[in-house]
Amino acid sequence: MKRHFQSQRFSTAVSCVILFYGQATIIAEETVLAAEESRKPVVLTEAAKRIHSTAILIDGHNDLPWELRKKGSITFDKLDLAKRQPGLHTDIPRLREGGMGAQFWSVYVPARTAGEGKALLMTLEQIDMVEAMVERYPQAFELAYTVDDILRIQAEGKIASLIGVEGGHSIENSLNVLQQLYERGARYMTLTHSDNVPWADSATDDPESNGLTRFGEEIVAEMNRLGMLVDLSHVSPATMKHALRVTKAPVIFSHSSARAVADHPRNVPDDVLKLVSENNGVVMVNFYSSFIEPTSAARDVERSAYRKELQKVVEDSNQVDAKMRIWENRRPITPGTIHDVIDHLVHIVEVAGIDHVGIGSDYDGVPVVPKQLEDVSCFPLITQALLDRGYDEEQIHKILGGNVLRVMRQSEEVAAELQNKKRQ
């Protein structure tokens, strides 16, 4: 009798286990299906179109000026931006389709120009190009220097065009040059680019200053006084933290993403995201696949390490480039999708808050972008994807541009206070 009871109990237990695992399997399958459903291509709705059309979309970083220079189109005769240009991410028809309200045009020049003594000259040439573009297409663009300019220009149906200096090497270690670039219209400066500068460390170079030097602190202070946004994209975490300690105005990351989502040195660690929240700054998410798609981020870290090792043993730069092309062809970038970009936006909201995230595409500055973010016409899909994730109209408007406007306004107010104190 006892044996029969034990047998029944064993049979019941087995049945329960089978039932449990059967239910677990069903739940797991439902979870996978839900995840797959959430990663399907985004479909634009009328609701998203309305929300997008009533926002002021501000993109923190577009490298069109340098791309035009590379293609030899300084006069815009070769590449007429009034027409669709399939070889670019950016042209006027697609900017209109994307609903662009204000664009920070990067006046990037390579870090190597500092060693060649040409950084400032070439930066000024890039500013000339932005000005020439605005002059060539006055119905589409107008230069903006303040928040009030942006609001007025956008209300007039044009795209407010702002200038961002990408890399502190452009000032050639001179406060006077920094002031000169502000006078020419620059409203942010990225403290470094790919290499260290003598006064600040880059995210992609070996540490030298372990943050900012004393002169680096003076640069930040002068940017605060001028009303030029301190841009911490491209800098090392130590430089991020140092700048956040000494700045009197909110900072921006003009084109960086979340390191917890994709582990790449160009992205922002969570401890820094929390400091950005305390500073009242904003992180503008980059679209480059190697920064936002996790496997591509890991690939790019390996790629950089491989290149450094090659450079130690191969003196001929052409041979290094040839070997790198072989490596890259064997390990192509996984482009990812719009959902990967949204993952970064959502993570930054979760860690730093809804008031501290924005958009910094890096269009025409990167070789690979995610699916459904192929060019500047695709911005409305971000609005739709955020709507699909449960964000409301007010929150979406903050992400698309409201947060950057607030940071700019605060920077202008800090500058006015500092300049008044100096006059007293």
C-alpha positions in Angstrom: 0.0 0.0 0.0 2.8 2.4 0.9 4.6 1.5 -2.3 1.5 2.3 -4.3 1.1 5.6 -2.6 4.7 6.5 -3.3 4.2 5.5 -6.9 1.2 7.7 -7.2 3.1 10.6 -5.6 6.0 10.1 -8.0 3.6 10.0 -11.0 1.9 13.2 -9.8 5.2 14.9 -9.3 6.3 14.0 -12.8 3.0 15.3 -14.2 3.6 18.6 -12.3 7.1 18.9 -13.6 5.9 18.2 -17.2 3.1 20.7 -16.7 5.5 23.3 -15.2 8.0 22.9 -18.0 5.2 22.9 -20.6 3.9 26.2 -19.2 7.5 27.6 -19.0 8.0 26.6 -22.6 4.8 28.3 -23.6 5.8 31.5 -21.6 9.3 31.4 -23.2 7.8 31.1 -26.7 5.4 33.9 -26.0 8.2 36.1 -24.8 10.3 35.4 -27.9 7.3 36.1 -30.1 6.6 39.4 -28.2 10.3 40.4 -28.6 10.2 39.6 -32.3 7.0 41.5 -32.7 8.5 44.5 -31.0 11.5 44.4 -33.4 9.5 44.3 -36.6 9.9 47.2 -39.1 8.4 50.4 -37.8 5.2 51.5 -39.6 4.6 55.2 -39.7 1.1 56.3 -38.5 -0.9 59.5 -38.8 -0.6 60.0 -35.0 3.2 59.9 -35.3 3.2 62.2 -38.3 1.2 64.8 -36.3 3.5 64.5 -33.2 6.6 64.8 -35.4 5.3 67.8 -37.3 4.6 69.7 -34.1 8.0 69.1 -32.6 11.2 71.1 -33.2 13.6 68.4 -34.4 17.2 69.2 -33.6 20.0 67.0 -34.8 23.3 67.5 -32.9 25.7 66.4 -35.5 25.9 66.1 -39.3 29.2 65.8 -41.2 27.9 67.0 -44.6 30.4 69.9 -44.9 33.4 67.5 -44.7 31.7 64.9 -47.0 31.2 67.7 -49.6 34.8 68.7 -49.2 35.9 65.1 -49.8 33.8 64.9 -52.9 35.1 68.2 -54.2 31.8 70.0 -54.2 32.8 73.3 -52.4 30.6 75.4 -54.8 27.6 73.0 -54.8 27.7 72.9 -58.5 28.8 69.3 -58.6 26.4 68.1 -55.9 23.3 70.3 -55.9 21.6 69.9 -52.5 18.3 71.1 -53.8 18.2 67.7 -55.6 18.3 64.2 -54.2 21.8 63.0 -53.8 21.8 59.2 -53.4 25.6 59.3 -52.6 24.9 61.3 -49.4 22.7 60.9 -46.3 21.7 64.5 -46.6 20.0 66.8 -49.1 17.3 69.4 -48.9 14.3 67.3 -50.1 15.1 64.6 -47.6 15.7 67.1 -44.8 12.2 68.4 -45.5 10.8 64.9 -45.4 12.5 64.2 -42.1 11.0 67.4 -40.6 14.3 68.9 -39.6 13.9 72.1 -37.5 17.6 72.8 -36.6 20.8 71.2 -37.7 24.2 71.4 -36.1 26.6 71.2 -39.0 30.0 69.8 -37.9 33.0 71.8 -39.2 35.2 68.8 -38.6 38.8 68.5 -39.7 41.0 65.5 -39.0 43.0 65.4 -35.8 46.2 65.0 -37.8 45.9 68.6 -39.1 47.1 69.8 -35.7 50.5 68.2 -36.3 50.5 69.7 -39.8 49.8 73.2 -38.5 46.6 73.4 -40.6 43.8 72.7 -38.1 42.6 76.3 -37.7 42.9 77.2 -41.4 40.9 74.2 -42.4 38.3 74.7 -39.7 37.7 78.2 -41.0 37.4 76.9 -44.5 34.7 74.5 -43.2 32.9 77.4 -41.6 33.1 79.2 -45.0 31.5 76.1 -46.6 28.5 76.2 -44.1 28.1 79.9 -44.8 28.3 79.3 -48.6 25.6 76.5 -48.3 23.3 78.8 -46.4 23.9 81.6 -49.0 23.3 79.2 -51.9 20.0 77.9 -50.5 18.4 80.8 -48.6 14.9 79.3 -48.9 16.0 76.2 -47.0 18.6 77.4 -44.5 19.4 80.3 -42.3 22.3 80.6 -39.8 21.3 80.5 -36.1 23.3 81.6 -33.1 20.7 81.6 -30.3 17.6 79.7 -29.1 15.5 82.7 -30.3 17.1 82.4 -33.7 16.1 78.7 -33.9 12.5 79.4 -32.9 12.1 82.2 -35.4 13.8 80.4 -38.3 11.9 77.2 -37.7 8.6 79.2 -37.5 9.5 80.7 -40.9 9.7 77.3 -42.5 13.4 77.1 -42.8 16.1 74.9 -41.2 18.1 76.7 -38.5 21.7 76.0 -39.3 24.2 76.0 -36.4 27.9 75.3 -36.4 29.7 72.8 -34.2 33.5 72.4 -34.0 34.5 68.8 -33.7 37.7 68.6 -31.9 39.7 70.9 -29.6 42.7 70.6 -32.0 40.9 73.2 -34.1 41.8 76.0 -31.6 45.5 75.2 -31.7 45.8 75.6 -27.9 44.7 79.2 -28.0 41.9 80.9 -26.0 41.9 83.7 -28.6 41.2 81.2 -31.4 38.4 79.8 -29.3 36.9 83.2 -29.1 37.4 83.7 -32.8 35.5 80.5 -33.6 32.7 81.6 -31.4 32.5 84.9 -33.3 32.4 83.0 -36.6 29.3 81.2 -35.2 30.5 78.1 -33.5 28.1 77.2 -30.7 29.6 74.0 -29.5 33.1 72.5 -29.4 33.9 68.8 -28.9 36.9 68.9 -26.6 38.8 66.2 -28.5 38.3 64.0 -31.5 40.1 60.7 -32.1 43.4 61.8 -30.5 44.3 63.5 -27.3 44.9 67.2 -27.3 47.6 68.6 -25.0 44.9 69.6 -22.5 42.4 66.8 -22.6 42.2 63.0 -23.2 40.3 61.3 -26.0 38.2 58.2 -25.6 40.2 56.5 -28.3 43.8 57.4 -27.4 46.0 56.4 -24.5 45.6 58.5 -21.3 48.0 61.4 -20.9 46.3 64.0 -18.8 43.8 61.7 -17.0 41.1 64.2 -17.7 41.7 67.9 -18.2 44.9 69.8 -17.5 44.7 73.3 -15.8 44.5 74.8 -19.3 41.7 72.4 -20.2 39.8 73.8 -17.2 40.4 77.3 -18.6 39.0 76.2 -22.0 35.8 75.0 -20.3 35.5 78.1 -18.3 35.9 80.3 -21.4 33.3 78.3 -23.3 30.9 78.8 -20.4 31.7 82.6 -20.5 31.1 82.8 -24.2 28.0 80.6 -24.2 29.6 77.9 -26.3 28.3 74.4 -25.4 30.9 72.0 -23.9 30.6 68.9 -26.1 31.9 65.7 -24.4 31.5 63.3 -27.3 34.8 61.6 -28.2 36.4 62.3 -24.8 37.5 59.7 -22.2 35.4 59.0 -19.2 38.0 60.8 -17.0 37.7 63.9 -19.2 33.9 63.6 -19.1 33.9 63.6 -15.3 36.5 66.3 -15.0 34.6 68.6 -17.3 31.3 67.9 -15.5 33.0 68.9 -12.2 34.2 72.3 -13.5 31.6 73.4 -15.9 29.1 76.1 -14.8 26.7 75.3 -17.7 25.0 72.2 -18.9 27.0 70.0 -21.2 26.1 68.1 -24.3 27.2 64.9 -26.0 26.5 65.9 -29.6 26.7 62.3 -31.0 27.2 59.6 -28.4 25.2 56.6 -27.2 24.9 54.4 -24.1 27.9 52.2 -23.2 25.7 49.8 -21.2 23.8 48.9 -24.4 26.8 48.8 -26.7 30.2 48.5 -25.1 32.3 51.0 -27.1 34.7 53.7 -25.8 32.8 56.3 -27.8 29.7 55.7 -25.7 28.7 57.1 -22.3 29.0 54.9 -19.1 26.1 54.8 -16.7 27.9 56.6 -13.9 28.5 59.5 -16.3 24.9 59.5 -17.4 23.9 60.1 -13.8 26.3 63.0 -13.6 24.8 64.4 -16.8 21.4 64.3 -15.2 22.8 66.3 -12.2 24.4 68.8 -14.6 21.1 69.2 -16.5 22.9 68.3 -19.7 21.8 66.1 -22.7 23.2 63.0 -24.5 22.4 63.0 -28.2 22.3 59.5 -29.5 24.5 58.5 -32.4 23.3 56.4 -35.3 26.6 54.7 -36.4 26.1 51.0 -36.4 29.5 50.4 -34.7 28.4 52.5 -31.7 24.8 51.3 -31.3 24.7 47.6 -32.4 26.4 45.5 -29.7 28.1 43.0 -31.9 29.4 45.7 -34.2 30.6 47.7 -31.2 32.6 44.6 -30.1 33.9 44.2 -33.7 35.1 47.9 -33.8 37.0 47.5 -30.5 38.8 44.5 -31.9 39.4 46.4 -35.2 41.0 49.3 -33.3 43.2 46.9 -31.3 44.3 45.1 -34.4 45.2 48.3 -36.1 47.4 49.4 -33.2 49.2 46.1 -33.2 49.8 46.4 -37.0 51.2 49.9 -36.6 53.8 48.6 -34.1 55.3 46.1 -36.6 54.4 47.6 -40.1 55.9 51.0 -40.9 54.3 51.5 -44.3 50.8 53.1 -43.7 49.6 51.8 -47.0 50.4 48.2 -46.0 48.6 48.8 -42.7 45.5 50.1 -44.7 45.7 47.1 -47.0 45.8 44.6 -44.1 42.9 46.4 -42.4 40.8 46.2 -45.5 41.3 42.4 -45.6 40.3 42.2 -41.9 37.3 44.4 -42.4 36.1 42.4 -45.4 36.2 39.2 -43.4 34.3 40.9 -40.5 31.6 43.2 -42.0 29.7 45.5 -39.8 26.2 44.3 -38.7 24.1 47.4 -39.4 21.3 46.7 -36.8 18.0 48.5 -37.0 16.2 51.5 -35.8 15.3 49.5 -32.7 18.9 49.5 -31.6 19.0 53.3 -31.6 15.7 53.3 -29.6 17.3 50.9 -27.1 20.0 53.6 -26.4 17.4 56.3 -26.1 15.3 54.3 -23.7 18.3 53.3 -21.6 19.5 56.9 -21.2 15.9 57.9 -20.2 16.0 55.1 -17.6 19.3 56.1 -16.1 19.5 59.9 -16.6 15.8 60.8 -17.1 13.6 62.0 -19.9 15.1 65.5 -19.8 18.6 64.4 -20.7 18.5 62.6 -24.1 18.4 63.8 -27.7 19.3 63.0 -31.3 22.8 63.3 -32.8 22.8 61.2 -36.0 26.3 61.6 -37.4 24.9 61.4 -40.9 27.4 61.7 -43.7 30.2 61.1 -41.1 29.8 57.3 -40.8 29.8 54.5 -43.4 27.0 52.3 -42.0 23.7 53.2 -40.4 20.9 51.0 -39.1 18.0 49.8 -41.2 15.1 52.3 -41.3 17.6 55.1 -40.5 19.2 55.2 -43.9 19.2 59.0 -44.3 17.7 62.2 -43.0 14.3 61.5 -44.3 13.9 58.8 -41.7 13.5 60.9 -38.5 9.7 60.5 -38.3 10.2 56.8 -37.8 12.0 57.6 -34.5 8.9 59.4 -33.4 6.8 56.3 -34.3 9.2 53.9 -32.6 9.1 56.0 -29.4 5.3 56.1 -29.6 5.3 52.3 -30.0 7.4 52.0 -26.8 4.8 54.0 -24.8 6.3 57.5 -24.9 3.7 60.3 -25.0 3.8 63.5 -27.1 5.4 65.7 -24.5 8.2 63.2 -23.9 8.8 62.7 -27.6 9.1 66.4 -28.2 11.7 66.6 -25.4 13.8 63.9 -27.0 13.5 65.3 -30.6 14.7 68.8 -29.6 13.1 70.3 -26.5 15.9 69.1 -24.2 18.6 70.7 -26.4 16.8 74.0 -26.6 16.6 74.0 -22.8 20.4 73.3 -22.5 21.1 76.0 -25.0 18.9 78.5 -23.2 20.6 77.7 -19.8 24.0 78.1 -21.5 23.0 81.5 -22.8 21.9 82.5 -19.3 25.1 81.3 -17.6 27.1 83.2 -20.2 25.2 86.4 -19.5 25.7 86.0 -15.7 29.5 85.4 -16.1 29.9 88.4 -18.5 27.9 90.6 -16.1 30.1 89.6 -13.2 33.3 90.4 -15.2 32.0 93.9 -16.0 31.2 94.7 -12.4 
